[in-house]
Amino acid sequence: MRILALIPGGIDNQLLFFPTLETLKQQYPQAAIDVLVEPRSKKAYRVCKNVDEVLVFDFQDRNSFADYLNLLGIMRDREYDAVVSLKTTWRIKLLLWLNGIPTRIGYRDDTPTYLSESVARKPEQYTALMYHDLVTGFGIQTPCPPLTINVPTEDISWAELEQQRLSIKDSGYVIFCDNPETESSGNVYPINSWQKIIEDLEQRQTGLSVLLLQTSTNREWVTAMISANSNVKAIAPSDVGKMAGIIAGANLILSNNGTPTQLAVAAKTYCFALLTSQDSYVIPKESENVTGIVSNGSDLKDITPETIIKQMWQQ
């Protein structure tokens, strides 16, 4: 049996789909499971053990007729028996139908004409649970497993060496990360508010170091934070495995919605997630390790640093 999963979105969205892939692998241990993802998200599968091949297709691009024909050829070459898909364009669904894949599973509100089995979308629940509902299209009724990752040994070793280099291994450290989806994204938390949180941490004399997590979209934020407080340190993991390794060793992480937050969920690192009202479903609702600090609107700056400090120290 060969299964294809279509998963548009960034790395954080891939991580939220990992429990679904795990269930499929548990139910069909002999099956080959491939994923079709955007180029920017391929690196997520460095920490996933349940996928055989990662194929790329830019779902967001203005794809030509030739691009769709090429995708159709890829699917036919691999002779898939089943496909499970998150929301995609009707053109993609048509390709799946034309390709003759017998089992085609997706959401009922996403062009169900081209699906063999459709599942009701329940967006009011934790996103990983909503994605996991898709396995019911296979007749699977098992509970959704927790989000887990498989970090390569070399990435764990890298993280340990970096902790020693930065002199934070013995003292412990907290990670701060403002990780906008793009470098031009306006939904970031203000620098002066971050600094108030750092000042409070310093006044408590916990001995913990503050480590800024640099990603591909927050270099300017890291530079501004270091300019405002020379006591903080920064680290720039080169891939998602190394990022997971450094997050797993932290005492806690404070981050907005994105890959670092989902890696913290998987690593069971204490996490405080800064979320807009639209993002509130991206973390587990009942978890001892994750606390969502949710803005009343669509802008993170509406969350006061005092609110964050109170949540972090449970005052």
C-alpha positions in Angstrom: 0.0 0.0 0.0 1.2 3.5 -0.8 -0.3 6.6 0.8 0.2 10.3 -0.2 -0.5 13.2 2.2 -0.9 16.7 0.8 0.1 19.2 3.4 0.2 22.9 2.4 1.6 25.4 4.8 4.8 26.1 6.7 6.9 23.9 9.0 4.7 24.5 12.0 1.7 23.2 10.0 3.7 20.0 9.1 4.4 19.4 12.7 0.7 19.7 13.6 0.1 16.9 11.0 2.7 14.6 12.5 0.2 12.8 14.8 -2.0 12.0 11.7 1.1 10.5 10.0 1.9 8.5 13.1 -1.5 7.0 13.3 -1.4 6.0 9.6 2.0 4.3 10.1 0.7 2.5 13.1 -2.4 1.2 11.3 -0.5 0.4 8.1 3.0 -0.5 9.2 4.0 -2.0 5.8 2.7 1.0 3.8 4.9 3.6 2.2 3.8 7.0 3.2 4.9 10.0 1.2 4.1 13.7 1.7 3.7 16.5 -0.8 4.6 19.9 0.7 5.8 23.3 -0.2 9.6 23.8 -0.8 9.9 25.8 2.4 8.5 23.0 4.5 10.6 20.0 3.3 13.1 20.4 6.1 10.4 19.7 8.7 10.8 16.0 7.9 14.3 15.9 9.3 12.5 15.2 12.6 9.8 12.8 11.4 10.3 9.0 11.3 6.9 8.1 9.7 7.5 9.3 6.1 9.3 7.5 3.3 9.6 10.3 0.7 9.1 14.0 0.7 7.9 15.5 -2.5 7.6 19.3 -3.1 5.1 21.4 -4.9 4.5 25.1 -4.5 0.8 25.2 -3.6 0.8 29.0 -3.4 2.5 29.7 -6.7 0.7 30.6 -9.9 1.4 27.2 -11.3 1.2 26.6 -15.1 -0.5 23.8 -16.9 2.9 22.1 -17.3 3.4 22.2 -13.5 0.1 20.4 -12.9 1.0 17.8 -15.6 4.3 17.2 -13.9 2.6 16.7 -10.6 0.2 14.3 -12.3 3.1 12.3 -13.7 4.7 12.1 -10.2 1.6 10.7 -8.8 1.1 8.2 -11.5 4.7 6.9 -11.3 4.3 6.0 -7.7 0.8 4.4 -8.1 -0.7 5.6 -4.9 -3.6 3.6 -3.3 -4.8 6.4 -1.1 -4.4 10.1 -0.6 -5.3 12.3 2.3 -5.4 16.0 1.8 -5.6 19.3 3.7 -7.4 22.1 2.0 -6.0 22.6 -1.5 -7.3 24.1 -4.8 -9.9 22.3 -6.9 -7.3 21.8 -9.5 -5.3 19.6 -7.1 -8.4 17.6 -6.2 -9.1 17.2 -9.9 -5.6 15.8 -10.5 -6.2 13.2 -7.7 -9.4 12.2 -9.4 -7.9 12.0 -12.9 -5.0 10.0 -11.5 -7.5 7.3 -10.5 -6.3 7.0 -6.9 -9.1 4.9 -5.4 -9.2 6.3 -1.9 -9.2 10.2 -1.7 -9.9 11.7 1.7 -10.4 15.3 2.6 -12.7 17.7 4.3 -16.4 18.0 3.4 -16.1 21.7 2.8 -13.2 21.4 0.4 -14.5 20.4 -3.1 -15.9 17.1 -1.9 -17.0 16.2 -5.5 -13.5 14.9 -6.2 -13.2 12.9 -2.9 -14.2 9.3 -2.3 -14.5 10.0 1.5 -15.2 13.3 3.1 -14.8 14.3 6.8 -16.4 17.1 8.7 -14.0 19.9 9.6 -14.1 20.9 13.3 -12.0 24.0 13.5 -13.1 24.8 17.1 -10.7 22.1 18.4 -6.9 21.9 18.7 -5.5 21.9 15.1 -3.7 18.6 15.4 -7.0 17.0 16.5 -8.8 18.5 13.5 -6.2 17.1 11.2 -6.3 13.7 12.9 -10.1 13.5 12.2 -9.1 12.8 8.5 -8.1 9.2 9.5 -11.7 8.4 10.1 -12.0 8.5 6.3 -9.9 5.3 6.4 -12.3 3.8 9.0 -9.7 4.4 11.8 -11.2 5.4 15.1 -8.1 5.5 17.4 -7.4 8.6 19.6 -5.0 11.3 18.3 -1.5 10.6 19.7 0.5 13.5 21.1 2.8 15.5 18.9 6.3 13.9 18.9 9.5 14.3 16.9 12.6 12.2 16.3 15.6 14.4 16.7 18.8 13.1 15.0 21.6 12.2 17.3 24.0 14.7 15.6 21.5 17.5 16.3 21.3 16.7 20.0 25.1 16.6 20.1 25.3 20.0 18.4 22.8 21.5 20.9 24.9 20.2 23.8 28.1 21.7 22.4 26.4 25.1 21.8 25.1 25.1 25.4 28.7 24.6 26.6 30.0 27.3 24.2 27.5 29.8 25.4 28.1 28.9 29.1 24.4 28.1 29.7 24.5 24.4 30.2 25.0 24.5 34.0 23.1 27.7 34.8 20.0 26.9 32.6 18.4 29.1 30.1 15.1 30.5 28.8 14.4 31.0 25.1 12.7 34.1 23.7 11.6 34.0 20.1 9.6 36.5 18.1 9.2 34.5 14.9 7.0 36.3 12.3 5.8 34.2 9.3 7.7 36.6 7.0 10.4 39.2 7.6 7.8 41.9 6.6 5.1 40.6 8.9 3.6 43.3 11.1 2.4 40.8 13.8 5.4 41.0 16.1 5.7 41.8 19.8 7.2 45.2 20.6 10.9 45.3 21.5 10.3 47.5 24.6 7.7 44.9 25.9 10.2 42.1 25.4 12.8 44.1 27.3 10.4 44.6 30.3 10.1 40.9 30.5 13.9 40.5 30.5 14.3 43.2 33.2 11.8 41.4 35.4 13.7 38.1 34.9 17.0 39.8 35.8 15.4 41.3 38.9 14.3 37.9 40.2 18.0 36.8 40.1 17.1 33.3 38.9 20.5 32.8 37.4 18.9 31.8 34.1 20.4 33.1 30.9 18.2 34.6 28.2 18.8 33.0 24.8 17.3 34.6 21.7 16.4 32.1 19.0 17.2 33.4 15.6 15.2 32.1 12.6 15.2 33.0 8.9 12.6 35.7 9.5 13.7 37.5 12.7 17.3 38.6 12.3 16.3 42.3 12.7 14.5 41.4 16.0 17.6 39.6 17.3 19.8 42.5 16.5 17.5 45.0 18.1 17.1 42.9 21.2 20.9 42.6 21.7 21.3 46.3 21.1 18.8 47.0 23.9 20.4 44.5 26.4 23.9 43.2 26.0 23.4 40.5 28.6 21.3 38.4 26.3 22.8 35.7 24.0 21.6 34.5 20.6 21.7 31.2 18.7 20.9 30.5 15.1 20.2 26.8 14.4 20.7 25.8 10.8 17.9 23.4 10.6 14.8 22.2 12.4 16.5 19.3 14.1 19.1 21.6 15.8 16.4 24.0 16.7 14.5 21.2 18.4 17.7 20.1 20.3 18.3 23.6 21.7 14.6 24.0 22.6 14.5 20.6 24.4 17.3 21.7 26.7 15.7 24.9 27.8 13.9 25.5 31.1 11.2 27.3 29.2 10.4 29.1 26.0 8.4 32.3 25.3 7.5 32.5 21.6 4.7 33.6 19.3 2.9 31.2 17.0 5.2 29.2 14.7 7.8 26.4 14.5 9.5 27.0 17.9 6.2 26.7 19.7 5.3 23.4 18.0 8.8 22.0 18.7 8.4 23.0 22.3 5.1 21.1 22.4 6.8 18.0 20.9 9.8 18.3 23.2 7.6 18.9 26.3 9.5 22.0 27.1 7.5 24.5 29.2 6.1 26.9 26.7 4.3 30.2 26.9 2.8 31.0 23.5 1.9 34.5 22.5 -1.2 34.1 20.3 -3.7 36.2 18.5 -7.4 35.3 18.8 -7.1 33.6 15.4 -4.2 31.4 16.6 -5.7 30.0 19.8 -6.3 26.5 18.4 -2.6 25.8 17.5 -1.7 24.5 21.0 -3.3 21.7 23.0 -6.1 23.1 25.2 -5.3 20.8 28.1 -1.5 20.6 28.7 0.7 20.9 31.7 3.6 22.1 29.5 2.0 24.7 27.3 0.1 27.9 28.2 -1.4 30.2 25.6 -1.4 33.9 26.3 -4.0 35.2 23.9 -4.6 38.7 22.6 -8.1 40.0 22.5 -7.7 40.8 18.9 -5.4 40.2 15.9 -2.4 42.1 17.2 0.1 40.7 19.7 1.0 44.2 21.0 -2.3 44.2 22.8 -0.9 41.7 25.3 0.8 43.7 28.0 4.2 42.6 29.4 2.7 42.6 32.8 0.2 40.0 31.7 3.0 37.8 30.4 5.0 38.2 33.6 2.0 37.3 35.7 1.4 34.1 33.6 5.0 33.1 33.7 5.4 33.3 37.4 1.7 32.5 38.2 1.3 35.6 40.4 
